[in-house]
């Protein structure tokens, strides 16, 4: 998607050449007398054809004095980002029927950075089309969008950030939407390596031998039933001096999940291609960081494998040894995400992180608790939790903080290992988080359960790209300045990961 930012009043917008012109009108907006579009809006309001409720639209065809053949007057209600988003999605969906290639989205009144970002993200979301595995794909018809505001230069920086966020979200969508045979651990690692072409990003990929030497017995056990070799992806973005502690993002990368021996029901099992959306969100964040170049350090860790069945597959009752040395009794092989994440959380310690956030499509219980509106947030660190909640609200990529009382861990006790990988049905999202918490005691940690928000089912089936927006908002709030001159891509503190694994 090619976005452009221009200074456009409603009078100027009337002369803008586009296949479709979308005019966003807030409640109570006073328009310039004599302005063609302003007069059309005033007449529509007076006739009751353009209500102030966000998302209400009025379509006009070749109105006199307007260059664009199709005009959509759209109410954005109170003008808040959520209202802008819902209005723009409605407008773009309405405009798509005419297959426009170039559109102009113009605010009829001044807009702030948050409102503009909401419009950019909503336009991209509503026009996104997945084509990778279609033989006769119909590509995205809307290819160029002009965003018209009262003062383009004043909003240039937030506009650029919004465009970078779109690139990150769409990368996450792309890999989330790909079927399992087009998104293996090896292919996912190659996508991560491609990100190293961006400034200040480096990528290292570890295979089964390196993972075994690191002692990641829990991660390796999940992959042993698949013919596809596991990959452990290490991404580094360095936009600040090496002395600044990084934020580590850990993304669950199960590229397909059958449930293993604890086999899932056949119905909707195809959607288990989305079980790597946590990993996809980490790739999406790094894609955006490569464009934005903020003055922060970020590490991305992606343990990636398939959870499949053969004669070597992990069995219920097996006991595995994690990288931390803790032993785990596997009572259910379909609770595999926590088994790969726990080793990545232990690995994260070597970066002496300022914070670690894991992102995973972890539990159906979180879907039951929160549905598809908010991601589940778990953290014992109030400061970190508050920062993530705030970032989610600002990005309209919301989360909800869940409890982590110690009593929830009682069900993880077992007679045969240090911990079991599941407890009972009650509070399943919380007990999963309590399991992960055992491996994240050395740094501020948060867990995002995105099982309900990472993709949609039904007619709208597809990846949402969440929580790329939330994560970027959190990271950018930590350091929004430019990259210091002379900063190079992050280097490991000592030897490379492969060299350390060889010890």
C-alpha positions in Angstrom: 0.0 0.0 0.0 1.4 3.4 -1.1 0.3 6.1 1.4 0.9 9.8 0.8 0.3 12.7 3.1 -0.9 16.0 1.7 -2.2 19.3 3.0 -5.8 19.4 1.8 -8.7 21.5 2.9 -12.1 20.4 1.7 -11.9 23.1 -1.0 -8.6 21.6 -2.2 -9.9 18.1 -1.9 -12.6 18.8 -4.4 -9.9 19.1 -7.1 -7.9 16.1 -6.0 -7.8 13.4 -8.7 -8.8 10.1 -7.3 -11.1 7.2 -8.1 -12.8 7.7 -4.8 -12.9 10.6 -2.3 -13.7 9.8 1.3 -14.4 12.9 3.4 -14.3 12.4 7.2 -16.6 14.7 9.1 -16.7 15.1 12.9 -19.9 16.0 14.7 -20.2 19.8 15.1 -17.6 20.6 12.4 -18.1 24.1 10.9 -17.1 24.3 7.3 -16.0 27.1 5.0 -19.0 28.9 3.3 -18.9 28.5 -0.5 -16.8 25.4 -0.4 -18.3 22.7 -2.7 -17.8 19.8 -0.3 -18.7 21.9 2.7 -22.0 22.8 1.0 -22.7 19.2 0.2 -22.0 18.2 3.8 -24.2 21.0 5.2 -27.1 20.0 2.9 -26.7 16.3 3.8 -26.8 17.2 7.5 -29.8 19.5 7.1 -31.7 16.8 5.2 -30.9 14.2 7.9 -28.9 12.1 5.4 -25.6 12.3 7.3 -26.1 11.4 11.0 -23.3 12.2 13.5 -22.9 8.6 14.5 -19.5 7.2 13.6 -19.6 5.1 10.4 -22.7 6.6 8.9 -22.0 7.2 5.2 -23.6 9.0 2.2 -22.5 8.0 -1.3 -22.5 10.6 -4.1 -21.8 10.0 -7.8 -20.1 12.7 -9.8 -21.3 15.7 -7.8 -20.8 19.0 -9.6 -17.5 20.7 -8.9 -15.7 17.6 -7.5 -13.0 15.9 -9.6 -13.4 12.5 -8.1 -16.3 10.5 -9.7 -17.3 8.8 -6.4 -17.6 10.7 -3.1 -18.3 9.2 0.3 -19.2 11.6 3.1 -18.5 9.8 6.3 -19.3 10.7 9.9 -16.5 10.1 12.5 -18.7 11.1 15.4 -16.7 12.4 18.3 -13.5 12.2 16.2 -11.7 9.9 18.7 -9.4 7.2 17.2 -11.9 4.4 17.7 -14.6 6.3 15.9 -12.2 7.2 13.1 -11.3 3.6 12.7 -14.8 2.3 12.5 -15.8 5.1 10.1 -12.9 4.5 7.8 -13.4 0.8 7.7 -17.0 1.3 6.7 -16.1 3.8 4.1 -13.3 1.8 2.5 -15.5 -1.3 2.4 -18.2 0.7 0.7 -15.7 2.2 -1.8 -14.2 -1.2 -2.7 -17.3 -2.2 -4.7 -16.0 0.2 -7.5 -12.5 -1.3 -7.4 -10.7 2.1 -6.9 -7.0 2.1 -7.5 -6.4 5.5 -6.0 -8.3 7.1 -3.2 -8.1 10.2 -1.1 -9.1 10.2 2.5 -9.6 13.8 3.7 -10.4 15.1 7.2 -12.9 18.0 7.0 -11.5 19.4 10.3 -8.1 19.4 12.0 -7.0 16.0 13.2 -4.4 14.9 15.8 -1.7 12.3 15.4 -3.8 9.5 16.9 -6.7 10.2 14.6 -4.5 10.2 11.5 -2.8 7.0 12.6 -6.2 5.4 13.1 -7.2 6.4 9.6 -4.1 5.0 8.0 -4.3 1.7 9.9 -8.0 1.3 9.2 -7.5 2.0 5.5 -4.8 -0.7 5.2 -6.9 -3.2 7.3 -10.0 -2.8 5.2 -8.2 -3.1 1.9 -5.8 -5.9 2.8 -6.0 -9.0 0.5 -4.1 -12.3 1.0 -2.9 -13.7 -2.4 0.2 -15.9 -1.8 -1.3 -19.3 -2.3 -4.0 -18.4 -4.9 -3.5 -19.4 -8.5 -5.7 -16.6 -9.8 -5.4 -14.1 -7.1 -7.2 -10.8 -7.2 -4.6 -8.4 -5.8 -5.4 -5.4 -3.7 -7.1 -3.0 -6.0 -6.6 0.0 -3.8 -2.9 0.6 -4.2 -2.5 4.3 -3.5 -4.1 6.4 -0.8 -3.7 10.2 -0.2 -4.3 11.2 3.4 -5.5 14.8 3.4 -5.0 16.9 6.6 -4.9 20.6 7.5 -1.2 20.6 8.0 0.8 17.7 6.6 4.2 18.7 7.9 3.0 18.9 11.5 1.9 15.3 11.2 4.7 13.9 9.1 6.4 12.0 11.9 3.2 10.2 13.2 2.2 9.5 9.6 5.5 7.8 8.9 5.2 5.8 12.1 1.7 4.7 11.1 2.9 3.6 7.7 5.7 1.6 9.3 3.2 0.0 11.6 1.1 -1.0 8.6 4.1 -2.7 7.0 4.7 -4.6 10.3 1.1 -5.6 10.7 0.8 -6.8 7.1 4.0 -8.9 7.4 2.5 -10.5 10.5 -0.8 -11.1 8.6 1.1 -12.6 5.7 2.9 -15.2 7.7 -0.1 -15.9 9.9 -2.3 -16.5 6.9 0.1 -18.9 5.1 -0.8 -22.5 5.4 1.5 -24.8 7.3 3.2 -26.2 4.2 4.1 -22.7 3.1 5.2 -21.5 6.6 7.5 -24.1 8.0 10.1 -23.3 10.7 12.7 -23.1 8.0 10.7 -20.7 5.9 9.9 -18.6 8.9 13.6 -18.4 9.7 14.3 -17.3 6.2 11.7 -14.5 6.5 13.5 -13.4 9.7 16.9 -13.4 8.0 15.4 -11.2 5.3 14.7 -8.6 7.9 18.4 -8.3 8.5 18.6 -6.3 5.3 17.0 -3.4 7.2 19.2 -0.9 9.1 20.4 -1.9 12.5 18.9 -5.4 12.4 20.8 -8.7 12.7 19.5 -12.2 12.6 20.9 -15.5 13.8 19.2 -18.9 13.3 20.0 -22.0 15.4 19.1 -25.5 14.4 18.5 -28.8 16.2 22.1 -29.4 17.1 22.6 -25.9 18.6 19.3 -26.1 20.5 20.4 -29.5 21.9 23.7 -28.2 23.0 22.0 -25.3 24.8 20.0 -27.8 26.8 16.6 -26.8 25.4 15.1 -30.2 26.1 11.6 -28.9 26.4 11.6 -27.1 23.1 13.3 -30.1 21.3 10.8 -32.6 22.7 7.9 -30.8 21.1 9.5 -30.9 17.7 10.6 -34.6 17.8 7.4 -35.9 16.2 7.8 -33.8 13.0 10.0 -34.3 9.9 10.4 -30.5 9.8 13.5 -29.4 11.7 13.1 -26.8 14.5 14.5 -23.4 14.2 15.4 -20.9 17.0 15.4 -17.4 15.6 17.4 -14.6 17.3 16.7 -11.1 16.0 18.5 -8.0 17.3 17.6 -4.4 16.6 20.1 -1.9 18.1 19.1 1.8 17.9 20.8 2.8 21.2 24.2 2.2 22.8 25.0 -1.3 23.8 24.9 -0.3 27.4 21.1 0.2 27.2 19.4 -3.0 28.3 17.1 -4.4 25.6 13.5 -5.3 25.6 13.1 -9.0 24.6 10.1 -10.2 22.7 9.5 -13.9 22.7 7.0 -15.2 20.1 5.5 -18.7 20.0 6.3 -20.2 16.6 4.3 -23.4 16.3 3.8 -23.4 12.5 1.2 -26.1 12.7 -0.3 -27.7 15.8 -2.1 -31.1 15.5 -2.1 -31.4 19.3 0.4 -34.2 19.0 -0.6 -37.5 20.7 -3.3 -35.5 22.5 -4.8 -35.0 19.1 -7.1 -32.0 18.4 -10.6 -32.5 17.0 -10.7 -32.4 13.2 -13.1 -29.6 13.0 -11.3 -26.3 12.4 -7.9 -27.9 12.9 -6.9 -26.0 9.8 -6.9 -22.8 11.9 -3.9 -24.2 13.8 -1.7 -22.7 11.1 -2.3 -19.5 13.1 -0.5 -21.0 16.1 2.6 -19.1 15.1 1.0 -15.7 15.2 3.0 -14.8 18.3 6.2 -15.4 16.2 4.6 -13.5 13.2 4.0 -10.5 15.5 7.6 -10.4 16.5 8.7 -10.4 12.8 6.1 -7.6 12.2 7.5 -5.5 15.0 11.1 -5.8 13.7 9.8 -4.9 10.2 8.4 -1.7 11.6 11.5 -1.0 13.7 13.6 -1.2 10.6 11.6 1.8 9.1 11.1 3.8 12.3 14.6 3.5 13.7 13.8 4.4 17.3 16.6 4.9 19.9 16.0 1.6 21.7 17.4 -1.9 21.7 15.1 -4.9 21.1 15.8 -8.6 20.9 13.3 -11.0 19.3 13.4 -14.7 20.2 11.3 -17.2 18.2 11.3 -20.9 19.0 9.7 -22.5 16.0 8.6 -26.0 15.2 5.6 -28.2 14.3 3.7 -30.2 16.8 3.1 -33.5 14.9 2.7 -37.2 15.4 5.0 -40.1 14.5 6.6 -42.9 16.4 9.1 -40.5 18.1 6.4 -38.0 19.2 6.2 -36.7 22.8 3.7 -38.7 24.9 1.5 -37.9 27.8 3.4 -38.8 31.0 6.8 -38.1 29.5 9.2 -36.0 31.6 11.5 -33.5 29.8 14.3 -31.3 31.1 14.1 -27.6 30.3 17.1 -25.3 29.7 16.6 -24.0 33.2 17.2 -27.5 34.6 13.6 -27.8 35.8 11.9 -31.0 34.8 8.4 -31.0 33.3 5.8 -33.8 33.2 3.9 -33.5 30.0 0.3 -34.4 30.9 -1.1 -33.1 27.6 1.0 -32.8 24.4 -1.5 -30.1 23.1 -0.2 -27.7 25.8 3.0 -27.5 23.7 3.3 -23.7 23.4 4.4 -23.3 27.0 7.0 -26.0 26.5 8.8 -24.1 23.8 8.4 -20.7 25.4 9.9 -21.8 28.7 13.2 -22.5 27.1 13.2 -19.2 25.2 12.4 -17.4 28.4 15.5 -19.0 30.0 17.6 -18.0 27.0 16.4 -14.4 27.3 18.2 -14.0 30.6 21.6 -13.7 28.9 20.6 -10.4 27.4 20.2 -8.8 30.9 16.9 -7.4 29.6 15.0 -4.4 30.8 11.8 -6.4 30.3 10.7 -9.6 28.6 7.3 -10.0 26.9 6.2 -13.3 25.5 3.4 -13.4 22.9 1.5 -16.6 22.2 -1.7 -18.1 21.0 -1.6 -20.1 24.2 -5.0 -21.1 25.5 -8.6 -21.6 24.4 -9.4 -20.6 28.0 -8.4 -17.1 27.2 -10.8 -17.0 24.3 -13.6 -18.1 26.6 -12.6 -15.4 29.1 -12.0 -12.4 26.8 -13.3 -13.4 23.4 -11.8 -11.7 20.4 -11.8 -8.1 21.7 -8.9 -8.0 24.1 -5.7 -10.0 24.5 -5.0 -11.5 27.9 -2.2 -9.7 29.8 -0.4 -11.4 32.7 2.4 -9.8 34.7 3.4 -9.4 38.3 5.2 -6.1 37.5 2.7 -3.3 37.9 4.8 -0.8 35.9 5.2 -3.1 32.9 1.6 -4.1 33.0 0.4 -0.5 33.1 2.7 0.5 30.2 1.4 -2.4 28.0 -2.2 -1.5 28.9 -1.7 2.1 28.0 0.1 1.2 24.7 -2.8 -1.1 23.8 -5.4 1.6 24.5 -3.5 4.1 22.4 -3.1 1.6 19.5 -6.6 0.3 19.7 -5.0 -3.1 20.2 -6.4 -3.6 23.7 -5.5 -6.1 26.4 -6.9 -6.9 29.8 -4.8 -7.7 32.9 -5.6 -11.1 34.4 -4.6 -12.3 37.9 -1.5 -14.3 38.8 -2.2 -15.3 42.4 0.1 -18.1 43.6 -2.9 -20.3 44.4 -3.4 -20.8 40.7 -0.2 -22.7 40.5 -1.3 -25.5 42.9 -2.7 -27.5 40.0 0.7 -27.7 38.4 2.1 -29.9 41.1 3.1 -33.4 40.2 4.7 -36.4 41.9 7.0 -37.1 38.9 8.7 -33.9 38.0 9.2 -30.3 39.2 6.1 -29.1 37.5 3.3 -30.4 35.2 2.5 -28.7 31.9 -1.2 -28.4 32.7 -3.5 -28.0 35.6 -7.3 -28.5 35.6 -9.8 -26.8 33.3 -10.6 -24.0 35.7 -8.6 -20.8 35.1 -6.7 -22.5 32.2 -5.2 -19.2 30.8 -4.0 -18.3 34.3 -2.4 -21.6 35.1 -0.6 -21.5 31.7 0.8 -18.1 32.7 1.8 -19.4 36.1 3.7 -22.2 34.3 5.6 -19.6 32.3 6.2 -17.4 35.3 8.4 -20.1 36.8 10.9 -19.5 34.0 10.8 -15.7 34.1 11.8 -14.8 37.6 15.0 -13.0 36.8 13.6 -9.9 35.0 10.4 -7.9 34.6 8.1 -10.2 32.6 4.7 -10.1 30.9 2.8 -12.6 28.9 0.2 -11.8 26.2 -2.2 -14.6 25.4 -3.5 -13.7 21.9 -5.5 -16.9 21.2 -8.7 -14.8 20.8 -7.3 -11.8 19.0 -4.6 -13.1 16.6 -7.1 -14.3 14.0 -10.7 -14.3 13.0 -12.8 -17.3 12.0 -15.8 -17.7 9.7 -16.3 -15.7 6.6 -13.7 -13.2 7.7 -11.1 -15.9 8.5 -7.6 -14.6 8.6 -4.8 -13.1 10.7 -5.4 -9.8 12.4 -1.7 -8.8 12.8 -2.3 -8.3 16.5 -0.6 -7.4 18.8 2.0 -5.6 16.6 0.4 -2.2 17.3 0.4 -2.7 21.0 4.0 -3.9 21.1 5.2 -1.1 18.9 3.4 1.5 21.0 5.0 0.1 24.1 8.5 0.1 22.5 8.2 3.5 21.0 7.1 5.0 24.3 10.4 3.8 25.8 12.5 5.7 23.3 11.1 7.8 20.5 14.4 9.7 19.6 16.4 9.1 16.4 19.1 6.5 16.3 22.4 7.9 17.6 25.0 8.6 14.9 27.4 5.7 14.4 25.2 3.1 16.1 25.7 -0.3 14.6 23.5 -3.4 14.7 23.5 -5.2 18.0 26.3 -7.6 18.7 26.1 -10.4 21.3 27.7 -9.5 24.5 30.3 -12.3 24.1 30.3 -15.0 21.6 27.6 -15.7 19.0 24.6 -17.8 20.1 26.0 -20.7 18.0 29.4 -20.5 19.7 27.8 -20.4 23.1 25.7 -23.4 22.2 28.9 -25.3 21.4 30.1 -25.1 25.0 
